[in-house]
Amino acid sequence: MAAAAAGQQQVYLLPGNLLSPDNVVRKQAEETYENIPGQSKITFLLQAIRNTTAAEEARQMAAVLLRRLLSSAFDEVYPALPSDVQTAIKSELLMIIQMETQSSMRKK
């Protein structure tokens, strides 16, 4: 149970670590992100965007990464998802955009 909690915490820290000025931390975060399967990245990034306790920069990074993933690897990732998951992702994205109070975050 503790290992799962530590893994979840690392996932929440990942967007912020991708912005780190420390090359070692950033490089490790980049490697971790690249090793996450495409379909899992969508879930992870949506969770990071929803995490309102995270720093705004980290949430924005997650939004940018999600946009990049959906635009550059859409054909690889999205069609492989079950139709109910596709519908849930669409609904989640719409809800996040509607509920977001920061216009800069909505744009990303």
N, C-alpha and C positions, 0 to 999 in steps of 0.2 A: 504494500500500500504506500509506503514512504517513497519508493522508487517511482511509482506512478505520479505521485504528487510533485516530486522533484522534476520529472519529465514535463509535466503540465506547466510548472513554473518556468522552466527553460523555454517552452513554447511561447509563453506570454512575454518573456524578455527578448525574444528573437528580433522583432521589428526594431526595438530600441538599440539592440546590439549591432544591427546592420548599419546604424547611423553613428556608431561609436568612432571617435577620433583615434582610438587605440587600434593600430593595424592588426594586432594579434586577435583581439576580441572580434573585430569586424570580419577578419578572414575566417575565423572559426564559425561565426554566425552565417556567413555566406556558404560555407561547406555544409553546415547543418541544413540550411534552407534548400540547397540543391539536392540533398539526399531524401527530402520528403517527396513521396510520390505525388504526381500532379493532382489526382483527385483529393488527396488528403490536404494538399496546399489550399484548396478552395475552402474547406472547412476551417482549417487553421487560420486563414486570413480573415474569414468572416468573424470568427471568434475574437481575433485581435481588434478588428474594427469596432465590434460591439463593446469591448472592454473600456468603458468610460472612465475607469480608474487609472488607465495607462496614460502616459504622457501624450499630448496632442501630436507631437512629431512622430511618435511610434505608431499611432493610429493612422496618421496620414501615410506613413511608409507602407503599412499593411494595405491601405486602399490603393496606392500606386502599384504595389506588387500584384494585387488582385486584378487590377485593370490590365496590367502587362500580361499576366497569365491568360486572362480571358481573350485578349486580343491577339497574342502571338502564338499561343498553343491551344486555341479553342478547339480546333478540329481533332486534336489528340486527346484532350481531356473531357470536354463536355459531352460529346456523343456517347462516350463509354459509360456515362452515369445512367442509372435507372431513371425512367421518366418522372417518378415521384420525387427523386432527389433533384432533378432539374427544376421541377416546379417549386420545390422548397427553396432552392437557391434564388430563383427569380423573385419569389415572395420576400425572402429575407433581404435581398438587395433593395427592393422597393421600400420595405419598411425602414431599413437603415437610412436611406436617403430622405424619406419623409420625416423621420424622427430627429435627424441631425440638425443641431442648432447653429453650427459653425458653417458659414457659406464656403470657406476654403476647403473644409472636409468634404462637403457635398460635391464640390467640383472634382475632387480627386477620386 
